Amino acid sequence: MSDPIPKDGGTEAGTSEGIADESLLDRLPPADLPEELLLRRLGRLDTRRALAEICRNVPGLEESLLPRGIQADALTRKSGGGAPLLRGIARRVSHDAAAWGAFRTAIQEQIPPETFEALEVFSLENLEELKQAHTTEGLLLAALSAEEEPEEGVVGALVDAWREERGEAEKRASKDARVSDLESELERLKQDNERLTFGSRAAKERAAALAEEVEVLTGERTDTSELVRKAEERAASALDLRGQLDERIENLERRGAQLEKALEGERSAYSRAAERVEELHEELGRVVEERDRIRNALQDARFTDRGFGELLVRAIKNEVAALPASLESTAQAARLMEFMGKVLQAHADLRSPGEQGRRTSEEDPDDKDPSPASRQGKTDGPAGSATLPRVDGYARPRPTLSFRALGGAGEVGGSSHLLDFGKTKILVDAGIKPDGRGPVTPDFGGLDGLDAAVITHAHLDHCGALPLLVRDRPKMPIYCTPPSAKLIVSALNDHAAMGGGLPGGAPIHEVRKRLVPVPFGKPLDVGGTKVTLTESGHILGAASVLFSSGPATVFHTGDICMEDHFSIPSARLPEVRDIDLLIMEATLADQKPQPFSESIRTMVEVINDTTLERGGTVLIPTYALGQAQEIILGIKHYGKEYGLDRDVFIYVDGSVVTTSERLYAEQLGYMKPYLQHSDPREIFFSENIRAVANDDGARERILSNPCAIIASPVTMQGGASAFYRRRLEKSSENAVILPSNAASSYGTHRAEGEEEQWRVERVSFAAHCTQDELLGITEKLKPRQIILIHGSRRRISELAFRLAPNHKIHTPTVGETVRTVL
């Protein structure tokens, strides 16, 4: 709620008349005027604001009477200043004629006219009547602020009456406090009595339970004695078995000696086999020479030649005969025999066109010179073919995956990916394109048999289309982390409040019902596919997704960041190696890392230069979720170290305030340990970092002094940041700091010929992995295949070029489907 704003016209009129009257400036307050009366009046915000307006018109009075802290309180939504500051102003009002005149002028407009009229008929006889109608404090302030001096004795009588009332009020308060203390003590004694009574009853019940437990233990002791007896009997049996085992060991040792002798004979046989292998290698060399000779002879031959078939058959038989007798070579021989059968069939068709189709892929029955390799191929054919993928019992078929990019492929925005494991279909993310380029939402039509959806985090480009998804599939579960479940609903509500709701979509409360929170690291079974969410380090609650379908493993990074944050832990990759498929983002695939701390240093330098040197204002447009909190905590953490002036106020406006005060404060368990024991109200705010009321009047007031403003949204096309941009961009004294995503969209909505005068500074504050970090992820996970998403075509192509030598890379576009064997 914003602070009340005093009437501008009345304040200015009172100021000009009061200051113009020299008699008011020469007058001092009565010597016996209570300081507590001044403190009570200065404690009111409207009095301080009126006093601030008056002091601006008297040179030097503003700095001497109203310190910077009180000026800031008058411009923000705080309802009271510090006691030491107010006491200092009260002393100055009591001893300084100009300050006393300004104070009197400030309270003149706050006293009703009828109170001034009542002073004209004031007397000691009608004092009680006037006190009931106008209060003693009101009459006293009216007498003190009147332009003409009241009659002698009026102020003294009102001061005495005011002190008497204060004394009686203090006595009543003391009496009420004593009664309240006695009642509290009585209530405490009652509670102690109830607690003792309950403890006595509990002790009796505990004694009875212990008696029963003693009986149970006695019975267990008897049972244990019986068990000990049986154990002793088993121990005796074990000793007998040990003797039998010793005998068997002796027998085995004798058998081992015999096997050692047999092994020596096998070694001799192996030596002879090795010599035979050497002979076979020599034979193989001769066969290779023969093969090369035949191949050279066949280069100029034509298939239609009469003698070509016999030549080719003989060459294949020679190849088969040269193969050693092993399981692998047998499979190769089977394939050669199959090919030879096809050649024989084709050769027979050339010889006898009328007999086409009679021969099969078996060996020609008229073959008069079957080679040993050919006979071996026929005999061992089934065993050899078992190594082929098509034969059951030796090699199971690998699972397949169909990846369909509904959005967020070859572009940033509208992320939505369908993973079809055959028996399970899972949708990862359902985002929109907040910039409005192209179709705003993914095309969810034709997604038959969808088992579930997983939302990686609460940014609109990953969850904004959920109302449409829930409308078409009202019973389908949507899995996310517990923090994301709250942040997604807030993001959808904020988007709808700014006019970005999706027509025809399900109500947001229906979306909330479909969200199923799943903790990090807890496996979830979806139609036979195990799904595990791991921390991705992008924003609060952001997750990567690990899929396990049979023997295959797929890892979807989502938006991932390996850099250390101020508010949340960085990404934690799963403890898996040699995964089958990695689906990886490429948002910053062409950039080098720039630590968040260096970005904070640049921000502090720009803020100091703009506010202290130029007397201007700095605007920092940002995402309300994630990026804003990192900037605020970074300034709190490094501000003093990097030289941020303590007199510079930093204001926070827009959805950043509610997101920080409420949503982040509710999720302290998912933030860094050093924040988990902090007061939620002090995590993001401090003495010089303050929230601004959601009111244009309050925003205008903070612009009256140099400051820095952190506001959402990041695009500056609506909300609080758009308001500040319109006020600041035409002056060269001001500056704007564009963090990452704001820098990419800055100027895209500017009208032709429109120019700005303010200073523009860009810093890196995107919570995404850069090129080296993405390469590091692939080195750790060692995927066989990679699908690159969530990046421009140029950045994806550059990253694919770096990864191509060691991995199979897919770079689909929106609407394209990748089918692969895992």
C-alpha positions in Angstrom: 0.0 0.0 0.0 1.5 3.4 -1.0 1.8 6.3 1.5 -0.8 9.0 1.5 0.2 12.1 -0.5 -0.4 15.5 1.0 -2.4 18.1 -0.9 0.1 19.8 -3.2 -1.9 23.0 -3.5 -2.4 23.5 0.2 1.2 22.7 1.1 2.6 25.1 -1.4 0.3 27.9 -0.4 1.0 27.4 3.3 4.7 27.4 2.5 4.8 30.6 0.6 2.6 32.5 3.1 4.4 31.1 6.2 7.9 31.8 4.9 7.0 35.3 3.8 5.8 36.3 7.3 9.0 37.6 9.0 7.2 37.6 12.4 6.8 33.8 12.2 10.5 33.3 11.6 11.5 35.5 14.5 9.2 33.8 17.0 10.5 31.0 19.3 8.3 28.3 21.0 7.3 28.6 24.6 10.1 27.6 27.0 7.9 25.0 28.7 6.7 23.4 25.5 7.0 19.6 26.0 9.5 17.9 23.6 7.3 14.8 23.6 4.6 16.8 21.9 7.0 17.7 19.0 8.2 14.1 18.8 4.6 12.8 18.6 3.8 15.2 15.8 7.0 14.6 13.8 6.3 10.8 14.0 3.5 11.3 11.6 4.4 10.8 7.9 2.2 13.7 6.6 3.9 16.1 9.0 7.4 15.1 7.8 6.4 15.3 4.2 4.8 18.8 4.6 8.0 19.9 6.5 10.2 18.5 3.7 8.2 20.5 1.1 8.5 23.7 3.2 12.2 23.2 3.8 13.0 23.0 0.1 11.9 26.7 -0.3 14.3 28.0 2.4 18.0 27.7 1.3 20.1 25.7 3.8 17.2 24.7 5.9 16.7 21.4 4.2 20.2 20.1 4.9 20.3 21.4 8.5 16.8 20.3 9.5 16.1 17.2 7.5 19.0 14.7 7.2 19.2 12.4 4.1 17.6 9.4 6.0 14.5 11.4 6.9 14.2 12.7 3.3 14.3 9.1 2.1 11.7 8.1 4.6 9.4 10.8 3.3 9.8 9.5 -0.3 9.1 5.8 0.4 6.4 3.8 2.0 8.0 3.6 5.4 5.7 4.9 8.1 8.2 6.3 10.7 11.8 7.5 11.0 14.4 6.6 13.5 14.0 7.9 17.0 17.4 9.6 17.2 16.7 11.5 13.9 13.3 12.7 15.1 14.8 13.8 18.4 17.4 15.8 16.6 14.7 17.6 14.5 12.7 18.3 17.7 15.6 19.9 19.4 16.3 22.1 16.3 12.6 23.1 16.2 12.7 24.1 19.9 15.9 26.3 19.6 15.8 27.6 16.0 13.3 30.3 15.0 13.4 29.4 11.3 12.8 25.7 12.1 10.0 26.6 14.6 8.4 28.7 11.9 8.6 25.9 9.3 7.2 23.4 11.8 4.2 25.7 12.6 3.6 26.3 8.9 3.7 22.5 8.3 1.0 21.7 10.8 -1.3 24.6 10.0 -2.9 22.7 7.1 -3.4 19.6 9.3 -5.5 21.4 11.9 -9.3 21.8 11.1 -10.5 25.4 10.8 -13.1 24.9 13.5 -10.3 24.3 16.0 -8.9 27.7 15.2 -12.4 29.2 15.6 -12.7 27.5 19.0 -9.6 29.4 20.3 -11.5 32.7 19.9 -14.0 31.7 22.6 -11.4 29.9 24.8 -11.5 30.3 28.6 -10.8 28.3 31.6 -14.5 27.8 32.2 -15.2 26.2 28.9 -11.9 24.3 28.6 -13.5 20.9 29.4 -16.1 21.4 26.8 -13.6 22.5 24.1 -11.4 19.5 25.0 -14.2 17.0 24.3 -15.0 18.7 20.9 -11.4 19.3 19.7 -8.9 17.4 21.9 -6.4 19.1 24.1 -3.5 18.4 21.7 -5.4 19.9 18.7 -6.2 23.1 20.7 -2.6 23.4 21.8 -1.2 22.9 18.3 -3.7 25.4 16.9 -2.7 28.0 19.6 1.0 27.4 18.7 0.5 27.6 14.9 -1.9 30.6 14.9 -0.7 33.6 13.0 -1.6 35.9 15.9 -0.3 35.3 19.4 -3.0 33.9 21.7 -4.0 35.6 24.8 -1.6 35.3 27.7 -2.1 32.2 29.7 -3.9 30.2 27.0 -0.8 28.3 25.9 0.2 27.6 29.5 -3.2 26.4 30.4 -3.3 24.1 27.4 0.2 22.8 28.1 -0.8 22.0 31.7 -4.0 20.3 30.5 -2.0 18.3 27.9 0.5 17.1 30.6 -2.3 16.2 32.9 -4.0 14.1 30.2 -0.7 12.4 29.4 -0.1 11.6 33.1 -3.6 10.1 33.4 -3.1 8.2 30.2 0.2 6.8 31.5 -1.4 5.8 34.7 -4.2 4.0 32.9 -1.7 2.3 30.6 0.4 1.2 33.6 -2.7 -0.2 35.3 -3.9 -2.0 32.2 -0.4 -3.4 31.8 -0.4 -4.7 35.4 -3.8 -6.3 34.9 -2.7 -7.8 31.7 0.5 -9.2 33.4 -1.6 -10.7 36.2 -4.0 -12.3 33.7 -1.0 -13.7 31.8 0.5 -15.1 35.0 -2.9 -16.7 35.9 -3.1 -18.3 32.5 0.4 -19.6 32.8 -0.3 -21.1 36.1 -3.4 -22.8 34.7 -1.3 -24.2 31.8 1.4 -25.4 34.3 -1.4 -27.1 36.3 -2.7 -28.8 33.2 0.8 -29.9 32.2 1.5 -31.4 35.6 -1.8 -33.2 35.6 -1.1 -34.6 32.2 2.5 -35.5 33.2 1.2 -37.4 36.2 -1.3 -39.4 34.1 1.4 -40.1 31.5 3.7 -41.3 34.2 1.1 -43.8 35.5 0.5 -45.0 32.0 4.3 -45.3 31.4 4.6 -47.4 34.6 1.9 -49.7 33.5 3.6 -50.0 30.1 7.0 -50.8 31.7 5.4 -53.5 33.8 4.0 -55.1 30.6 7.4 -54.7 29.0 9.1 -56.5 31.9 6.7 -59.4 31.4 7.5 -59.5 27.7 11.2 -59.4 28.3 10.9 -62.2 30.8 9.2 -64.3 28.1 11.8 -63.3 25.6 14.6 -64.3 28.0 13.1 -67.8 28.2 12.9 -68.0 24.4 16.5 -66.7 24.1 17.7 -69.5 26.4 16.1 -72.0 24.1 17.7 -70.4 21.0 21.1 -70.5 22.7 20.7 -74.3 23.3 19.8 -74.8 19.6 22.7 -72.6 18.5 25.1 -74.8 20.5 23.7 -77.9 18.8 24.2 -76.2 15.4 27.8 -75.2 16.4 28.5 -78.9 17.1 27.1 -79.9 13.7 29.2 -77.1 12.1 32.4 -78.6 13.6 31.5 -81.9 12.1 30.9 -80.3 8.7 34.3 -78.5 9.0 36.0 -81.9 9.4 34.3 -83.1 6.2 35.2 -79.9 4.4 38.9 -80.4 5.4 38.8 -83.8 3.8 37.2 -82.3 0.6 39.9 -79.6 0.5 42.6 -82.3 0.5 40.9 -84.1 -2.3 40.7 -80.8 -4.3 44.3 -80.1 -3.7 45.1 -83.5 -5.2 42.8 -82.7 -8.1 44.5 -79.4 -8.6 47.9 -81.1 -9.0 46.4 -83.3 -11.6 44.9 -80.3 -13.4 48.3 -78.6 -13.4 49.8 -81.5 -15.2 46.9 -81.4 -17.7 47.4 -77.7 -18.1 51.0 -78.2 -19.0 49.9 -80.5 -21.8 47.5 -77.9 -23.0 50.3 -75.3 -23.1 52.2 -77.6 -25.3 49.2 -78.0 -27.6 48.8 -74.2 -27.6 52.4 -73.8 -28.8 51.8 -76.2 -31.6 48.5 -74.3 -32.4 50.5 -71.1 -32.5 52.9 -72.5 -35.0 49.9 -73.7 -37.1 48.5 -70.1 -37.0 51.7 -68.8 -38.4 51.4 -71.3 -41.2 47.8 -70.2 -41.8 48.9 -66.6 -41.9 51.3 -67.4 -44.7 48.6 -69.3 -46.5 46.3 -66.3 -46.0 48.9 -64.1 -47.7 48.9 -66.4 -50.7 45.1 -66.3 -50.8 45.1 -62.5 -50.7 47.4 -62.5 -53.6 45.1 -64.8 -55.5 42.1 -62.6 -54.5 43.9 -59.5 -55.8 44.7 -61.3 -59.0 41.1 -62.4 -59.5 39.8 -58.9 -58.6 42.1 -57.3 -61.2 40.9 -59.8 -63.7 37.2 -59.0 -62.9 37.6 -55.2 -63.2 37.0 -55.2 -67.0 34.7 -58.2 -67.0 31.0 -57.9 -67.7 28.3 -59.8 -65.8 26.7 -61.0 -69.1 29.9 -62.8 -70.0 29.5 -66.6 -70.2 32.5 -67.3 -67.9 31.9 -64.5 -65.4 29.7 -66.5 -63.0 32.1 -69.4 -62.7 35.0 -67.0 -62.1 33.0 -65.1 -59.3 31.9 -68.3 -57.6 35.4 -69.7 -57.5 36.7 -66.4 -56.1 34.1 -66.5 -53.3 34.9 -70.2 -52.5 38.6 -69.3 -52.2 37.7 -66.5 -49.8 35.6 -68.8 -47.6 38.3 -71.5 -47.6 40.8 -69.0 -46.4 38.8 -68.0 -43.3 39.9 -69.5 -39.9 37.4 -71.7 -38.1 35.9 -69.3 -35.4 32.4 -68.1 -34.5 33.0 -64.7 -36.0 34.4 -66.0 -39.3 31.6 -68.5 -39.5 29.1 -65.7 -39.5 31.1 -64.0 -42.2 31.2 -67.2 -44.2 27.4 -67.5 -43.9 27.0 -64.0 -45.4 29.4 -64.9 -48.2 27.5 -68.0 -48.9 24.2 -66.1 -49.0 25.7 -63.6 -51.5 27.1 -66.5 -53.5 23.7 -68.1 -53.7 22.3 -64.8 -55.1 25.1 -64.7 -57.7 24.4 -68.3 -58.7 20.7 -67.5 -59.1 21.5 -64.5 -61.3 24.0 -66.5 -63.3 21.5 -69.3 -63.8 18.9 -66.8 -65.0 21.3 -65.5 -67.6 22.0 -69.0 -68.8 18.4 -70.2 -68.8 15.9 -67.3 -68.8 13.0 -69.8 -68.7 14.0 -71.2 -65.3 14.0 -67.9 -63.4 13.0 -68.2 -59.8 13.7 -72.0 -59.5 17.1 -71.7 -57.7 17.2 -70.5 -54.1 19.9 -69.0 -52.0 21.2 -72.4 -51.0 24.5 -73.9 -52.5 24.2 -75.1 -56.1 23.5 -78.9 -56.0 25.6 -79.4 -59.1 28.7 -78.0 -57.4 31.4 -80.6 -57.9 34.0 -78.9 -55.8 32.6 -78.0 -52.4 35.3 -76.5 -50.3 35.8 -77.3 -46.6 34.8 -73.7 -45.7 31.6 -74.2 -47.6 30.8 -77.4 -45.7 31.7 -75.6 -42.4 29.4 -72.7 -43.4 26.5 -75.2 -43.9 27.1 -77.1 -40.7 27.7 -74.1 -38.4 25.3 -71.8 -40.2 22.8 -71.4 -37.3 25.5 -70.9 -34.7 27.3 -68.3 -36.8 24.2 -66.4 -37.7 23.4 -66.1 -33.9 25.9 -63.2 -33.8 23.7 -61.3 -36.2 21.3 -58.8 -34.7 18.3 -60.5 -36.4 18.8 -63.8 -34.5 17.0 -64.3 -31.2 18.9 -65.4 -28.1 22.3 -63.8 -28.9 21.7 -60.1 -29.5 18.6 -58.2 -28.2 17.4 -55.3 -30.3 18.4 -51.9 -28.9 15.5 -49.5 -27.9 14.6 -46.7 -30.2 13.7 -43.1 -29.6 11.6 -40.6 -31.5 12.4 -37.0 -30.6 10.0 -34.4 -32.0 10.7 -30.7 -31.6 7.4 -28.8 -31.1 9.4 -25.6 -30.3 12.7 -24.4 -29.0 14.8 -26.1 -31.7 17.0 -23.8 -33.8 15.6 -20.9 -31.8 15.2 -19.7 -28.2 11.6 -19.6 -26.9 8.5 -21.8 -27.0 10.5 -24.9 -25.7 8.5 -28.1 -26.0 9.9 -31.5 -26.9 8.2 -34.9 -27.3 10.2 -38.0 -26.4 8.6 -41.3 -27.7 10.3 -44.4 -26.2 7.8 -46.7 -28.0 5.8 -47.8 -25.0 6.0 -44.3 -23.3 5.5 -40.8 -24.6 6.6 -37.9 -22.4 6.5 -34.2 -23.2 9.3 -32.0 -21.8 8.2 -28.3 -21.3 5.3 -26.4 -22.8 6.5 -22.9 -23.3 5.5 -19.8 -25.3 7.5 -17.1 -27.2 7.2 -14.0 -25.1 8.7 -11.8 -27.8 5.7 -12.7 -30.1 7.9 -13.7 -33.2 6.2 -16.5 -35.1 3.6 -18.8 -33.5 3.3 -18.0 -29.8 2.5 -21.5 -28.6 3.7 -25.0 -29.8 1.3 -27.1 -31.8 0.0 -29.8 -29.4 -2.3 -31.3 -32.0 -1.7 -35.0 -32.9 0.0 -35.9 -29.6 -1.8 -39.2 -29.2 -1.1 -41.5 -26.2 0.8 -38.9 -24.2 1.6 -40.4 -20.8 2.9 -37.3 -18.9 4.6 -33.9 -19.1 7.7 -32.7 -17.3 8.3 -28.9 -16.8 11.9 -28.1 -16.2 11.4 -24.6 -14.7 9.0 -21.6 -14.3 10.2 -19.3 -17.1 7.3 -18.6 -19.5 9.3 -19.9 -22.5 9.1 -23.3 -20.8 5.7 -23.3 -19.0 3.6 -20.5 -20.6 1.5 -22.8 -22.8 0.4 -25.1 -19.9 -3.2 -23.7 -20.0 -3.6 -25.0 -23.5 -2.1 -28.4 -22.6 -4.3 -28.8 -19.6 -7.4 -27.8 -21.6 -6.8 -30.6 -24.2 -5.6 -33.2 -21.6 -7.3 -32.4 -18.3 -6.3 -35.7 -16.6 -2.7 -35.9 -17.6 -0.1 -35.5 -14.8 2.4 -32.7 -15.1 5.6 -33.2 -13.1 8.0 -30.5 -11.7 10.0 -29.8 -8.6 8.2 -28.4 -5.5 9.6 -24.8 -5.9 8.6 -24.8 -9.6 5.0 -25.8 -8.7 4.6 -22.5 -6.8 6.6 -20.3 -9.2 4.8 -21.6 -12.3 1.4 -20.5 -11.0 2.8 -17.1 -10.1 4.4 -16.7 -13.5 1.2 -17.6 -15.3 -0.8 -15.2 -13.1 1.6 -12.3 -13.7 1.6 -13.0 -17.4 -2.2 -13.0 -17.5 -2.4 -9.8 -15.4 -0.3 -8.0 -18.1 -2.7 -9.1 -20.8 -0.7 -12.1 -22.0 -3.2 -14.8 -21.2 -3.9 -17.5 -23.8 -7.4 -17.4 -25.3 -9.3 -20.6 -24.7 -6.8 -22.0 -22.2 -7.7 -23.7 -19.0 -8.0 -21.6 -15.8 -4.8 -21.3 -13.9 -6.3 -22.9 -10.8 -6.9 -26.0 -13.0 -3.3 -25.9 -14.1 -2.3 -25.8 -10.4 -4.3 -29.0 -9.7 -2.4 -30.9 -12.5 1.1 -30.0 -11.2 2.6 -32.9 -9.3 5.7 -31.9 -7.2 8.6 -34.4 -7.3 11.7 -33.8 -5.2 15.2 -33.7 -6.8 16.8 -37.1 -7.1 13.6 -39.2 -6.5 13.0 -41.6 -9.4 9.5 -41.6 -10.9 8.0 -44.4 -13.0 6.1 -43.2 -16.1 4.7 -46.1 -18.2 7.9 -48.2 -17.5 10.3 -45.3 -18.1 12.1 -44.1 -15.0 12.3 -40.3 -14.8 14.6 -38.5 -12.3 14.9 -34.7 -11.9 18.3 -33.2 -11.0 19.3 -29.6 -10.2 20.2 -27.6 -13.3 21.3 -24.4 -11.5 19.3 -22.1 -13.8 16.8 -20.6 -11.4 15.1 -21.6 -8.1 13.6 -25.1 -8.7 15.0 -25.5 -12.2 15.7 -29.2 -13.2 17.4 -31.4 -15.8 15.7 -34.7 -16.6 17.3 -38.2 -16.7 15.3 -40.9 -18.5 16.0 -44.6 -18.2 14.1 -46.9 -20.6 15.3 -50.5 -20.4 19.1 -50.5 -21.0 19.0 -47.0 -22.6 19.7 -43.7 -20.9 18.7 -40.2 -22.1 19.6 -36.9 -20.3 17.8 -33.6 -21.1 19.7 -30.7 -19.7 16.9 -28.1 -19.8 18.3 -24.7 -19.2 21.5 -25.5 -17.3 24.2 -23.4 -15.6 27.4 -24.7 -14.0 28.5 -21.3 -12.5 28.2 -20.6 -8.8 25.1 -18.5 -7.9 24.4 -16.2 -5.0 21.0 -17.7 -4.2 20.9 -21.4 -5.4 23.4 -24.2 -5.9 24.9 -24.7 -9.4 23.9 -27.7 -11.6 24.6 -31.2 -10.4 25.1 -33.7 -13.2 23.9 -37.2 -12.6 26.4 -39.9 -11.7 26.1 -41.7 -15.0 28.6 -42.4 -17.8 28.4 -43.4 -21.5 24.8 -42.3 -21.8 23.1 -43.1 -25.1 21.6 -39.7 -25.9 22.2 -36.2 -24.6 19.6 -33.5 -25.3 21.5 -30.2 -24.6 20.8 -26.5 -24.8 23.0 -24.2 -26.8 21.8 -20.7 -25.7 25.4 -19.3 -25.2 27.3 -21.9 -27.2 29.5 -19.3 -28.8 30.4 -17.3 -25.7 33.2 -17.4 -23.1 32.4 -17.4 -19.4 32.0 -14.1 -17.6 31.6 -14.6 -13.8 28.6 -12.9 -12.1 31.0 -11.2 -9.8 32.6 -9.3 -12.7 29.1 -8.2 -13.9 28.4 -6.9 -10.4 31.6 -4.9 -10.5 30.6 -3.2 -13.7 27.1 -2.4 -12.3 28.7 -0.8 -9.2 31.0 1.4 -11.4 28.1 2.6 -13.6 25.8 3.3 -10.5 28.5 5.3 -8.8 29.4 7.3 -11.9 25.8 8.0 -12.8 24.4 8.9 -9.4 27.4 10.6 -7.8 29.2 12.2 -10.7 26.3 13.1 -13.0 23.4 13.2 -10.6 21.3 10.8 -12.7 19.4 7.6 -12.3 20.3 4.0 -13.4 17.6 1.6 -14.6 18.4 -2.2 -14.5 15.6 -4.1 -16.3 15.5 -7.8 -15.4 13.5 -11.0 -15.2 11.4 -11.0 -12.0 12.2 -14.6 -11.4 15.8 -15.7 -11.0 17.9 -13.0 -12.6 16.6 -10.2 -10.3 17.3 -12.1 -7.1 20.9 -12.8 -8.3 21.5 -9.1 -9.1 20.1 -8.0 -5.7 22.2 -10.6 -3.7 25.2 -9.8 -5.8 25.0 -6.1 -5.0 24.5 -6.9 -1.3 27.4 -9.3 -1.3 30.0 -7.3 -3.3 28.6 -3.8 -3.0 30.9 -2.7 -0.1 33.9 -4.6 -1.6 33.5 -2.9 -5.0 33.0 0.6 -3.6 29.2 1.1 -3.8 28.5 4.4 -2.1 26.4 3.9 1.1 24.4 7.0 0.4 23.1 5.6 -3.0 19.6 4.1 -2.6 18.7 1.1 -4.8 14.9 0.7 -5.3 13.2 -2.6 -6.3 10.0 -2.4 -8.3 7.5 -4.5 -10.2 6.9 -8.3 -9.8 10.5 -8.5 -8.4 9.1 -7.4 -5.1 6.4 -10.0 -4.6 8.6 -12.8 -6.1 11.4 -12.0 -3.7 9.4 -11.2 -0.6 6.9 -14.1 -0.9 7.9 -16.9 -3.3 11.6 -17.0 -2.7 11.2 -16.6 1.1 8.9 -19.6 1.1 11.5 -21.9 -0.5 14.5 -21.2 1.7 15.2 -25.0 1.9 16.1 -25.1 -1.8 18.5 -22.1 -1.6 22.1 -21.9 -0.5 22.8 -22.9 3.2 24.0 -19.4 4.2 20.5 -18.0 3.4 18.4 -20.8 4.9 18.7 -19.4 8.5 18.1 -15.7 7.5 15.1 -13.6 8.1 13.0 -13.9 4.9 12.2 -10.1 5.1 15.9 -9.2 5.1 17.3 -11.6 2.4 16.8 -9.2 -0.5 16.3 -5.8 1.2 18.5 -3.7 3.5 18.9 -0.1 4.7 19.7 1.2 1.2 17.9 -1.5 -0.9 14.2 -0.8 -0.6 10.9 -1.8 -2.2 8.7 0.7 -4.1 5.0 0.7 -3.8 3.1 -0.3 -6.9 2.0 3.2 -7.7 3.1 5.7 -10.3 3.0 8.5 -7.8 5.6 6.7 -5.6 7.7 6.1 -8.7 7.7 9.8 -9.6 8.8 10.7 -6.0 11.9 8.4 -6.0 13.0 9.9 -9.3 13.4 13.3 -7.6 16.8 12.1 -6.3 19.7 10.2 -7.9 19.3 6.4 -7.4 19.4 3.0 -9.0 16.2 1.0 -9.9 15.9 -2.7 -10.4 12.6 -3.3 -12.2 10.7 -5.9 -14.3 10.0 -6.9 -17.0 13.3 -7.4 -18.8 12.0 -6.2 -22.2 10.9 -2.8 -20.9 7.7 -3.1 -22.9 5.3 -2.9 -20.0 5.0 -2.8 -16.3 7.4 -0.8 -14.0 10.5 -0.9 -16.3 8.6 0.6 -19.2 7.5 3.5 -16.9 11.1 4.3 -15.9 12.3 3.9 -19.5 9.9 6.6 -20.7 11.1 9.0 -17.9 14.9 8.4 -18.2 16.0 7.5 -21.8 15.9 11.1 -23.1 18.5 12.4 -20.7 22.3 11.8 -21.0 22.6 12.1 -17.2 20.9 8.7 -16.8 22.0 5.2 -17.7 20.5 1.7 -18.3 22.3 -1.6 -17.5 21.2 -4.4 -19.8 21.8 -7.9 -18.4 22.0 -10.6 -21.1 18.4 -11.2 -22.3 17.6 -7.5 -22.0 20.6 -6.7 -24.2 19.4 -9.2 -26.9 15.9 -7.6 -27.1 16.9 -4.0 -26.6 16.0 -1.8 -29.5 13.9 -4.4 -31.3 10.7 -2.6 -30.4 12.0 0.9 -31.0 10.1 3.0 -33.6 12.0 4.0 -36.8 14.0 7.2 -36.1 13.5 7.0 -32.4 16.7 7.6 -30.4 17.7 7.6 -26.8 20.2 9.8 -25.0 21.0 7.8 -21.9 24.2 5.7 -21.4 23.7 2.0 -22.4 25.9 -0.6 -20.6 25.7 -4.4 -21.2 26.7 -7.1 -18.7 26.4 -10.9 -18.7 23.9 -12.2 -16.3 22.3 -15.2 -18.1 22.2 -18.4 -16.1 23.2 -20.7 -19.1 26.4 -22.7 -19.8 28.9 -21.2 -22.2 30.8 -23.1 -24.8 33.6 -24.5 -22.6 31.1 -25.6 -20.0 28.9 -27.4 -22.6 32.0 -29.2 -23.9 32.8 -30.2 -20.3 29.3 -31.7 -19.9 29.8 -33.9 -22.9 33.3 -35.0 -21.7 31.8 -36.0 -18.3 28.7 -37.8 -19.6 30.4 -39.3 -22.8 27.1 -39.6 -24.8 27.0 -41.6 -28.0 24.6 -39.2 -29.7 23.7 -35.5 -29.0 20.6 -33.4 -30.0 21.3 -29.6 -29.8 18.3 -27.4 -28.9 17.5 -24.0 -27.4 19.8 -21.8 -29.4 20.2 -19.9 -32.7 21.1 -21.8 -35.8 24.5 -20.1 -35.9 25.4 -21.1 -32.3 24.1 -24.6 -32.7 26.1 -25.1 -35.9 29.3 -23.8 -34.2 28.8 -26.1 -31.2 28.0 -29.1 -33.5 31.3 -28.5 -35.4 33.2 -28.7 -32.1 31.4 -31.9 -31.1 31.2 -33.7 -34.4 34.6 -35.5 -34.3 33.6 -37.5 -31.2 29.8 -37.8 -31.3 26.9 -38.3 -33.6 25.1 -34.9 -33.7 21.5 -34.0 -34.5 20.3 -30.4 -35.0 16.6 -30.5 -35.6 14.4 -27.5 -36.4 10.8 -26.8 -35.2 8.5 -29.5 -36.5 11.3 -31.9 -37.3 11.5 -35.5 -35.9 14.7 -37.3 -35.1 14.4 -41.1 -35.0 17.4 -43.0 -33.6 18.5 -46.3 -32.1 19.7 -45.8 -28.5 
